[in-house]
Amino acid sequence: MGLRPTGAWQAGEEVLDRHGLLLPTTATGPGELGLRIGLYDSQSGQRLPLLDGQDAIELGRCDIE
């Protein structure tokens, strides 16, 4: 994981980088959670903008019970 920095990615290339997520104990159901992802500048810690002006994309939603 994390062996290819984003500067080594090619335009249009799909990069698989698996990560596990732990839900906080306060995330009790029933309900719905969304998963959003964004990239950060390693020097400034600022979120990088996407081409559409947003700073993250939603990967999906899941129900918790």
C-alpha positions in Angstrom: 0.0 0.0 0.0 1.1 3.5 -0.7 4.2 2.5 -2.7 3.4 4.7 -5.7 3.2 8.4 -4.9 0.6 10.3 -6.9 3.3 12.1 -8.9 4.1 8.8 -10.5 0.6 8.2 -11.7 -0.3 8.6 -15.4 -3.4 10.4 -16.6 -6.3 7.9 -16.9 -4.4 5.2 -15.0 -6.3 3.3 -12.4 -4.3 2.8 -9.2 -5.4 0.2 -6.7 -4.6 1.1 -3.1 -6.6 -0.8 -0.5 -7.3 0.6 2.9 -9.5 -0.6 5.8 -11.9 1.7 7.6 -12.9 1.5 11.2 -16.2 3.0 12.1 -16.4 5.0 15.3 -18.4 3.4 18.1 -20.8 6.3 17.8 -21.8 5.1 14.3 -24.8 3.1 15.4 -27.7 2.1 13.2 -30.0 2.2 11.7 -28.7 4.8 9.3 -26.7 5.5 6.2 -23.0 6.5 5.9 -21.3 8.1 3.0 -17.6 7.5 2.0 -15.8 10.5 0.4 -12.2 10.6 -0.7 -9.9 13.5 -1.5 -6.1 14.1 -2.0 -3.9 16.3 0.1 -0.8 18.3 -0.7 2.0 16.6 1.3 3.8 19.9 2.0 0.9 22.1 3.0 -1.7 19.6 4.2 -4.3 21.4 2.1 -6.9 19.4 0.3 -6.3 19.4 -3.5 -9.1 20.6 -5.8 -10.6 18.4 -8.5 -11.2 19.6 -12.0 -14.9 20.4 -11.2 -13.9 22.6 -8.3 -14.9 20.2 -5.6 -12.3 18.8 -3.2 -13.6 15.3 -2.8 -15.7 12.6 -4.5 -18.3 10.3 -3.0 -17.3 6.7 -3.5 -20.5 5.3 -2.2 -23.0 4.9 0.6 -23.7 2.0 2.9 -26.4 1.2 5.4 -25.6 0.4 9.0 -28.0 -1.6 11.1 
